[in-house]
């Protein structure tokens, strides 16, 4: 979070925020929207200033330019005002970009601490935003289709997207007639393979030349421009902005009739005209060839953000989006969502808009998915969007397979959307604030004993422990998925197997704990019971998103075993951690001469931390432990955890990122060097493990964000 803010501070110029220090020194149109969304959480002045500064350069016809040039920063970017030659000597380019600003303004208002000021801001912005949408409908939809066209790939924001390959091929460039120009984008250390080609730039320049020859007269350009496309992303963002503008207008008591009409028409046109039934997705329309372009980019899912897709369309989009083409849930070897179908030969993991993961696209899609109820995918995307910059740096785009960052670094919208996500994530999850006791969540008044089953009278049962263990094993086989680390709580609750487990668990009340003799038996018994108790707690308390919904979950559910109550905390910290103090607590769980202490499993085995399941995504996947294999099983669980995304070694940054577990249980794992010594034998032997061994003394250590969301 600190680093994200530092990036925005570094890119802040006093009036606006540069997208990045070298490559993009001026103010960009949709970047300003994404950037304001992050500022809204902690610096309202800058959030409003960012948008206001852009709109000061709005054209008289209502167009909001793609770039506002900073006169003090000229000379490092191409094309600049000398090339654009827009009327009136304005310091702007002569094209526009996806109109995200109404959405950003509403977001600023919704998060504002100073509501009155934010209200004034909305009031001031409303007519300007109306004028910008009116420009689009008037000049970019001359046939009144409800869809507006873009006339340059830069207007899409996705410059060299494969979507434009076909329409750009139709432009025949005569090099001798092209005005001379020099690319500047390759002078900032970004390799050419991550940027558009020279052929692309020739076409970009050809189009700009055509605009200036026509002195930016929209009608003439419309009749001459060889690139006119109704883009899915642009129209979806506009449709969403209409929706947000309606809301804004109501807040500031304006007549919203006109924008309501735009909204209704835009939604209908997207749904009906952009939908391609054969491909089961939304595709752009090339107005020159009058054909729909068969595309394979993430842009075709964007009507989810607009909330313009109908339910059937949304279902089909989801199926495609959540497939190996775009990195499916739990696929495990990729980050969501790359900008281009990974299954295609032309997928390029490094090249700009032709394959990498972009945070802004994911941010919009995760919101869209949430609106249609695809919560799990939406949350998983948020986690990736937080993890990617946290692990690999605040880059412009990321490799979907390795996570490596490309393009420019210190990229503003990656930082600002990261800030927004962290705020939103913590907000929804309430974890951070719960620790401080500031947020209201449910509290159980007394310990809820979960093995008191009506109609079952506890009685001594022969071989109860093995019976229970096999019953737990059965539940695990049916409802837990090790690969996915998920539990199907709903199906389990309804099952016969769950009923019979509960019946056996009721007899624990008269169970003789002395009958557990060996360390192995004890370990397997307690770990399995702990895991099942947590799962049962989630089921019985009807939790939906996180165990944090109950602020005292780990201390207020329990099993009666041998006449004593054991909560998850009693089992973990009392029995399995030799009565060590739980993190964030001042005392141990067994106090004085607590008879339960007689059953501690000693010596303490640190590997239990990778076997105990806390009902959250960041903890270990549930396995079933057996006494006669417990050592190999604990080793396997530890190895799995340590080689998962919960331990990340980044040689290029001389950094290791570790699960919060190592922070909470310093007493068990020790400090830096002890932790490294513990990790080493478990690390898969590769160059990263070797790096850690060689740099134990200098490597920097940081803890990862802990994902408390339920593993369902
Ligand atoms: C990229 O585009 C500019 C031209 O607008 C460029 O390559 O020079 C795109 O990624 C665009 O979406 C973005 O707004 C801009 C600044 O971040 O850079």
Boltz pocket constraint, residues with backbone or C-beta under 6 A from the ligand:
constraints:
  - pocket:
      binder: B
      contacts: [[A, 19], [A, 23], [A, 24], [A, 28], [A, 29], [A, 30], [A, 31], [A, 66], [A, 78], [A, 154], [A, 156], [A, 157], [A, 158], [A, 159], [A, 185]]
      max_distance: 6.0
